[in-house]
Amino acid sequence: MQKAKAVSAKDARLHDVIYTNVDMDSAGEKYSIGAGKVVVYTRRSPQKQTENEDSAAVFSLGGKDCALAIADGVGGMPCGAQASRIVIETLRESFAKASASEFGYREYVLNGIDEANNRIISLGVGAGSTAAAVEICNNVLRPYHVGDSMIVVVG
């Protein structure tokens, strides 16, 4: 099982934190980012004996802009952990090229999800992953979903 993994992109305005294949304690990890706070929590079901196939990330996009993402490898399919990691890593690559437009970071999120899908398909093993992401740009929250992972806003 991998521990939480922090990654810094070469672009100085982007500092991201990525979690893959890790079971967190009940408190999760807390971060101050943008204009608020975020808690990242991922843990496999206590009824499962297999690895946690979740991957999650917090992306700082400069100023108060940020993005959050979670991917969950589809249970019962091969390479779920690898598929969820591909989703998060591909979003990280897409955000590394990002700059906000009048539509926020929409183009980069959608391109990242599309490219992740292509990479997962190219594995050729029938892998799959859900994906949920949210961008917060100019204090406006925009969610994106593929599959049944969800985003909950509290506060």
N, C-alpha and C positions, 0 to 999 in steps of 0.2 A: 504494500500500500504506500503510495507516495504521500509525502507531507505537503503542506501548502507550499506553493512555489511562487515567488515574486519575480516578475520580469520587468525590466525597464527597456523601453524601445530606444532606438538611437535618436529619434526626434525628441528633443528636450522638453517640448510642451506636453508630451504624453508620458504619463507614469501609470502603469497598470499593475494590478494584482490579480493573479490567476490561481485558481484552485482546481486540481484534477485528482480524482480518485482518492478522496480523503474523507474520513468520518470526523466531524467536528464535535466538540462537547456541546452541552446544551446552550451555552451562551453565544456561540458563533463568534465571528470577527466583526468588530465595529470600526467604522472609518468616518471621519469628517471629510466631506467632499462637496465641492460646489457650494451651494447655499444651505446644505443640510447634512444629515447623517445617514449612513446606510449600514445595515447589518447583513453579512453574508453567512448563511447557514446551509450546510448540506450534510446529509447523513443517510445511509442506506436504511431500509426498513429493518426493524429488529427481527422480522420473520425471515429475512433473506440471509443465506449463507454465502452468497457470491459477493464480489467486490462492489463498491459504490461506483456506479457508472456516470455520476454527475460531474460536470465541470462548471465553474462559475468564474465571473470576472467583474472587476470594478475598473472602469477606464476614466481617467481624468483627461478632459479634452481642452483644457486651458480655461482660465477665468473661472466662472461658475458652471461651465458646461461639463457634463459627464455622461457616461453611459454605463449601464449595468446589464449583465447577460448571464443566463444559465442555460445549460444544455443537459439533457438527460438521455443517455443511451437507451434505446428501445429494448426492454427486457425480452428475453427469449430469442433475440437475434444475435448473431455473432459480432464481436468487436464493438460492443456498445460504448465502453469506456473510451476506446480510440475514436469512435465517431463523435462523441460529445467533446472530446479534446480538440478535434479538427474544427468543430463549429467555433469554439472560443478562440483558438489560435488564428483562424481565418478572419474573424471579426477584429482581432487585435491588429492584424496586418492591414485591414481595410481602414480602421480608425487612424493608423499611423500616417495615412495619406490624406486624412480628413481636414476640411475646413468648413465652417458653418456657412450655409447659404440661407436664402429666405425660407427654405424648407428644412432648416436645421441640418441634421446629419442623415436624413432619410436615404439618400443615394448610397452612402457608405454602408449603412446597415443592410439594405436590400442587396447590394452587390456582394457583401460579405456572406450573407446567407446563401445566395445563389452559388457563389464559388465554393462554399463549404459543401453544399449539396453535390456539386460536381466532383469534389475530392472524395467524398464518402462513396459515391457511386463507383468511382474509379478504383476503389479498393477491390471491387469485384467479389465481395463475400456476403452481400446482402445485409450489410450493417445499416443502422438507422439511428437517428437522434431527434429529440424534440429540441426546440429553441425558443427562448423568450428573451427579449431585450427591451430596454427602455432607454431612450435618450432624454436628457434634460438639457434644454437649450433655451437660454433667455427666460428661465423659470417656467417653461412650458414642457410638460411631460408628454412624450409620444411613445406608446407601446407597440411592439411587434411580436407576433406569435406564430410558431409552426408546431403543431401538435398540442398536447395537453398541459405543458408547463405553464404556470401562471405568474402574473405580476400582481402584487398586493400593495396598495398605497395606504399607509396608516399615518394619521396625524391630523 
